[in-house]
Amino acid sequence: MAVRWDIFCCVVDNYGDIGVTWRLARQLALEYGLEVCLWVDEPGAFRRLCPQADVGAGPWRIDGVEVRQWPADFPAVDVADVVIEAFACSLPEGYVAAMAERTSPALWLNLEYLSAEDWVAGCHGLPSPQPGGLRKFFFFPGFTESTGGLLREADVLLRRRAFQADAEARRAFLAGIGIVPWAGARMISLFAYENTALAGWLDALAAAAEPTQLLVPRGRIEADLCRWLGVDTLEDGGHWRRANLQVHLLPFLSQADYDRLLWCCDFNAVRGEESFVRAQWAGRPLLWHIYQQEEGAHWEKLDAFLDSYCAALTDQAASALRALWSAWNGKGDMAQAWQGLAEHGEQLAAHAEHWCQEQASRPDLAAALVQFHRNWLSCAA
């Protein structure tokens, strides 16, 4: 009998939480043959990511995963062998009670947000006693061997390299989303939260000697983009030329197509956690718009990642990259920072691929979760 896993996802910020849990559920089912149910409180968010689920109210059975709505009045269901509480969402009370009554214990995991902070390794895998004699374990994704790793399908780097080596495949994909590459132009993707630094960056791109095509999937940055363009609304497929910058608004992309977009681009501006990790697997230089937290706690998280990511760069390149990321997140002049990064382009491109390979040398998040369950079973035997 297949081991059953239940993953619970509360959609907090658009598509980041459901994006991570859907990728994880799919990988566990397809690569490990596990019986996986993904519970999501906003199925509409899931349907945007997975267009083939866009008929009816579910449940859906897609890529070996059962996806079900997590209703306020949660039904009585059999508890799974492994229960993942994604990003500290609170499990239904009735489900927790059923866990306590289960004859053979279930492994309860709190899948935490990604961070490169030093304390993460010390907390990864620690148990937390719960009422009813239950224990919940903290599971932290991360960038070192002492953490749970990053979400990565077994073949993603092979697929990425094959796509990047196939000019016709790239051309066909771009044509499918309405993009005709300019000869000699760099291509940049932009996916971000609302950001007052956008105008300064776009000014710099427009004034640069090198032409740029900026590819913008629909999202929360649109209002800032409208203000800079001087237009009231943006429509799918729209494009606007300002000096040496061409802005393209893309339709909402599936996860597979968003990966291909990242693979096509020379530089990727990303946000949150889901697109941040996918950009690292693209092997291209990136710019991270981190989710803001109360009392500026996100700055420690940002600096911790940069400490690790910049360790192999020259001091000058590291300083330029830090200045850009700081300006993009609200501290500094974005146009000046972008211009300061220009002379380090080749080093940053090589470093992005090296970082990708370094991270890929470690077990991925799904593999680490499966191994944690196996180890837990051995200890319980």
C-alpha positions in Angstrom: 0.0 0.0 0.0 1.3 3.4 -0.9 2.3 5.8 1.8 -0.3 8.6 2.0 0.7 12.3 2.4 -1.7 15.2 3.1 -0.4 18.7 2.4 -2.4 21.7 3.8 -2.0 25.1 2.1 -3.5 28.4 3.1 -3.2 30.9 0.3 -1.8 34.0 2.0 0.0 35.9 -0.8 -1.4 35.3 -4.2 0.3 32.3 -5.7 3.5 31.8 -3.7 2.2 29.3 -1.1 0.1 27.3 -3.5 2.9 27.4 -6.1 5.4 25.8 -3.7 2.9 23.2 -2.3 1.6 22.2 -5.8 5.2 21.7 -7.1 6.0 19.6 -4.0 2.8 17.5 -4.1 3.4 16.8 -7.8 7.0 15.8 -7.3 6.2 13.5 -4.3 3.5 11.7 -6.4 5.4 11.5 -9.7 9.0 10.7 -8.5 8.2 8.7 -5.4 4.9 7.0 -6.2 3.3 8.5 -3.0 -0.4 9.0 -2.6 -0.7 12.7 -2.1 -3.7 14.9 -1.3 -3.3 18.7 -1.5 -5.8 20.7 0.6 -6.1 24.3 -0.5 -8.4 26.9 1.0 -8.7 28.9 -2.2 -9.0 26.5 -5.2 -9.3 29.5 -7.5 -5.6 30.2 -7.0 -4.8 26.6 -7.8 -6.8 26.7 -11.0 -4.8 29.7 -12.2 -1.6 27.8 -11.8 -3.0 24.6 -13.3 -5.4 25.5 -16.2 -6.4 21.8 -16.8 -8.2 22.0 -13.4 -10.3 24.9 -14.7 -13.6 23.0 -15.0 -15.9 22.4 -12.0 -15.2 22.8 -8.3 -13.0 19.8 -7.8 -11.7 17.6 -6.3 -9.2 17.2 -9.2 -6.8 14.3 -9.9 -3.8 15.8 -11.8 -0.3 14.4 -12.2 -1.0 11.7 -9.5 -2.2 14.3 -6.9 -5.7 14.7 -5.5 -6.4 18.4 -5.0 -9.3 19.2 -2.7 -10.8 22.4 -1.3 -10.1 23.0 2.4 -13.5 24.1 3.6 -14.2 26.0 6.8 -16.3 23.1 7.9 -13.7 20.4 7.4 -15.1 16.9 6.8 -14.2 13.8 8.7 -11.4 12.1 6.7 -8.8 9.4 7.3 -5.6 10.9 8.5 -2.6 10.4 6.2 0.7 8.8 7.2 2.5 12.1 6.7 0.8 15.4 7.3 2.5 18.6 6.1 1.3 21.9 7.5 2.7 24.4 5.0 4.0 27.7 6.2 2.6 27.5 9.7 -1.1 27.3 8.6 -3.2 25.8 11.4 -4.6 22.3 10.7 -8.4 21.8 11.1 -9.2 21.0 14.8 -11.0 17.8 13.9 -8.1 16.6 11.8 -5.7 17.1 14.7 -8.1 15.3 17.0 -8.2 12.4 14.5 -4.4 12.3 14.4 -4.3 11.9 18.2 -6.7 8.9 17.9 -4.8 7.2 15.1 -3.6 3.7 16.0 -0.2 4.2 14.3 1.1 7.7 14.6 1.3 10.1 11.7 4.4 12.2 11.0 3.4 15.8 11.4 5.7 18.3 9.7 5.6 22.1 9.7 7.1 23.1 6.4 8.6 26.5 7.1 9.5 29.5 4.8 12.8 29.5 3.1 15.7 31.4 4.7 19.5 31.4 4.7 19.7 32.7 8.3 22.2 30.9 10.5 19.6 29.8 13.1 17.7 27.8 10.5 20.1 24.8 10.6 19.8 24.6 14.4 16.0 24.5 14.3 15.6 22.2 11.3 14.1 18.8 12.3 13.4 19.8 15.9 10.3 18.4 17.5 7.5 20.5 19.1 5.3 18.7 21.6 1.6 19.2 21.0 -1.6 18.5 23.0 -2.8 14.9 22.9 0.6 13.5 23.0 1.4 14.5 19.4 4.7 15.9 18.2 5.2 18.3 15.2 8.6 18.6 13.6 9.9 21.8 12.0 11.2 21.3 8.5 13.2 24.2 7.0 14.1 24.5 3.3 17.6 26.0 2.9 20.9 26.4 1.2 23.2 24.2 3.2 23.5 20.5 4.0 22.1 21.1 7.5 18.7 22.1 6.1 16.0 20.6 4.0 17.3 21.9 0.6 15.4 23.5 -2.2 12.4 22.3 -4.2 13.9 20.8 -7.4 12.5 18.1 -9.7 15.0 15.4 -10.7 15.2 16.5 -14.3 14.7 20.2 -14.1 18.3 21.1 -14.9 18.5 18.7 -17.8 15.3 20.2 -19.3 16.6 23.7 -18.7 19.9 23.1 -20.4 18.2 21.3 -23.4 15.8 24.3 -23.8 18.6 26.9 -23.5 20.6 25.0 -26.1 17.7 24.8 -28.6 17.2 28.2 -30.3 14.1 26.9 -32.2 12.4 25.8 -29.0 13.1 29.2 -27.4 11.8 31.0 -30.5 8.6 28.9 -30.6 7.9 29.4 -26.9 8.4 33.2 -27.1 6.2 33.4 -30.2 3.5 31.5 -28.3 3.4 34.3 -25.7 3.6 37.0 -28.3 7.3 37.9 -28.1 9.6 38.4 -31.1 13.2 38.9 -29.8 15.1 41.9 -31.0 18.5 41.3 -32.5 21.2 42.3 -30.0 18.7 43.0 -27.1 18.9 41.6 -23.6 15.8 40.1 -22.3 14.7 40.6 -18.7 11.7 39.1 -16.8 9.9 41.1 -14.1 7.8 39.6 -11.4 7.5 41.7 -8.3 5.3 43.2 -5.5 4.3 46.8 -5.6 7.6 48.7 -5.8 8.4 52.4 -5.9 11.9 51.6 -7.1 10.5 50.5 -10.5 10.5 53.9 -12.1 14.2 54.4 -11.5 15.1 51.1 -13.0 12.9 51.6 -16.0 14.4 55.0 -16.6 17.9 53.4 -16.5 16.9 50.7 -18.9 15.3 53.1 -21.3 18.4 55.3 -21.3 20.9 52.5 -21.7 22.9 52.0 -24.9 21.9 48.3 -24.9 18.3 47.7 -25.9 16.1 45.8 -23.5 12.9 43.8 -23.8 11.2 43.6 -20.4 8.8 40.7 -20.1 6.2 41.2 -17.3 3.7 38.5 -16.3 0.5 39.8 -14.9 0.8 40.6 -11.2 1.0 43.2 -8.4 3.6 45.4 -10.2 1.1 46.5 -12.8 -0.1 49.7 -11.1 3.5 50.9 -10.8 4.1 50.0 -14.4 1.0 51.9 -15.5 2.2 55.0 -13.7 5.6 54.9 -15.4 4.1 54.3 -18.8 1.4 56.9 -18.3 -1.5 54.6 -19.2 -4.6 53.8 -17.3 -4.7 50.0 -17.9 -2.6 47.2 -19.3 -3.9 44.4 -21.5 -2.5 41.0 -22.2 -0.1 41.1 -25.1 0.3 44.9 -24.9 3.7 46.4 -25.6 5.1 49.9 -25.1 8.3 51.4 -26.4 10.2 54.0 -24.4 13.6 54.9 -26.0 15.7 51.7 -25.8 13.2 49.8 -23.7 10.3 47.7 -24.9 7.8 46.6 -22.2 5.7 43.5 -22.9 2.7 42.5 -20.7 2.3 38.7 -20.7 -0.8 36.7 -19.7 -0.7 34.7 -16.5 1.6 31.8 -17.1 1.5 28.2 -15.9 4.4 27.0 -13.8 5.9 25.2 -16.7 5.7 28.3 -18.9 7.1 30.5 -16.2 10.1 28.3 -15.9 10.6 28.6 -19.7 10.4 32.4 -19.4 13.1 32.4 -16.8 15.2 30.1 -19.0 14.8 32.5 -22.0 15.9 35.6 -20.2 19.4 37.0 -19.5 18.3 38.5 -16.1 15.3 37.7 -13.9 13.6 39.9 -11.3 11.6 37.7 -9.0 9.7 37.9 -5.7 8.7 35.9 -2.7 9.9 32.3 -2.5 8.5 30.3 -5.4 9.8 32.4 -8.3 13.0 33.1 -6.3 13.9 29.4 -6.2 12.9 28.8 -9.9 15.2 31.7 -10.9 18.1 30.1 -9.2 17.6 26.9 -11.3 17.5 29.0 -14.4 21.3 29.7 -13.9 20.9 33.4 -14.8 21.6 36.5 -12.7 18.6 37.5 -10.6 17.1 40.3 -8.5 15.0 39.4 -5.5 12.1 41.4 -4.2 11.6 39.9 -0.8 8.3 39.9 1.0 8.3 42.7 3.6 7.8 41.7 7.2 7.0 43.7 10.3 9.8 45.7 12.0 12.1 45.1 8.9 12.7 41.5 9.8 13.0 40.7 6.0 16.3 42.7 5.8 18.1 40.0 8.0 16.7 37.4 5.7 17.9 39.3 2.6 21.3 40.0 4.0 21.7 36.3 5.1 21.1 35.1 1.6 23.5 37.7 0.1 26.2 36.7 2.5 26.0 33.2 1.1 25.4 34.0 -2.5 28.1 36.7 -2.8 30.8 34.7 -1.0 32.5 33.6 -4.3 32.2 37.0 -6.0 34.9 39.6 -6.1 34.4 42.4 -3.5 33.5 44.8 -6.3 30.9 42.6 -7.8 29.4 41.6 -4.5 29.2 45.3 -3.5 27.4 46.2 -6.7 25.0 43.3 -6.4 24.2 44.2 -2.8 23.6 47.8 -3.8 21.1 46.7 -6.5 19.2 44.3 -4.2 19.1 47.0 -1.5 17.8 49.7 -3.8 15.2 47.3 -5.3 13.9 46.6 -1.8 13.7 50.2 -0.8 17.2 51.5 0.3 19.1 53.3 -2.4 18.9 54.7 -5.9 17.9 52.0 -8.4 19.1 53.7 -11.5 22.5 54.3 -10.1 22.7 50.8 -8.7 21.8 49.2 -12.0 24.5 51.2 -13.8 27.0 50.2 -11.2 26.2 46.5 -11.9 26.9 46.7 -15.7 30.7 46.1 -15.5 30.2 42.9 -13.6 27.8 41.2 -16.0 30.1 38.4 -17.2 31.1 37.5 -13.6 27.6 37.5 -12.4 26.4 35.3 -15.3 29.1 32.7 -14.6 28.4 32.9 -10.9 24.7 32.3 -11.3 25.4 29.0 -13.1 28.0 28.0 -10.5 25.5 28.7 -7.7 22.9 26.6 -9.4 25.3 23.7 -9.7 26.4 24.0 -6.1 22.8 24.0 -4.8 21.9 21.1 -7.1 24.7 19.0 -5.6 22.6 18.7 -2.4 19.4 16.7 -1.8 16.3 18.5 -2.9 13.4 19.3 -0.6 11.2 16.4 -1.7 14.0 13.9 -1.3 14.8 15.4 2.1 11.2 15.1 3.3 11.0 11.4 2.1 14.3 10.6 3.8 13.1 12.3 7.0 10.0 10.1 7.0 12.1 7.0 6.5 14.4 7.9 9.4 11.4 8.7 11.6 9.9 5.3 10.8 13.2 3.6 11.7 13.4 5.4 15.1 9.8 4.5 15.8 10.3 0.8 15.0 
